[in-house]
């Protein structure tokens, strides 16, 4: 279980990743692809909307460690926000390689 981050810590990670949008990657999970298809948008369009909309107030959990059997290095952060009038679940991993992997960008359940 992770400790909750402070608003200052959340703002710091958001500022950091917003400055790295050229290094953002989307995991090709079916739920992520379904959202893009439903919206009729590219991942770049959705990334631009995330950059514009996400704030510290959307924070849910993190930083967390990867829970795969062979863990992938990098902190995982989880947010919930509204994108294109849809409540969405967002999860990204900030990898030490400088890549931000969006593990989940899909409708919230």
Secondary structure, DSSP 8 states (H G I E B T S, - for coil): ------HHHHHHHHHHHHTTGGGEEE---HHHHHHHHHHT--HHHHHHHHHHH--GGGEEEEEE---SSS--SSEEEEEEEEETTEEEEEEEEE-TTS-EEEEEEEE--
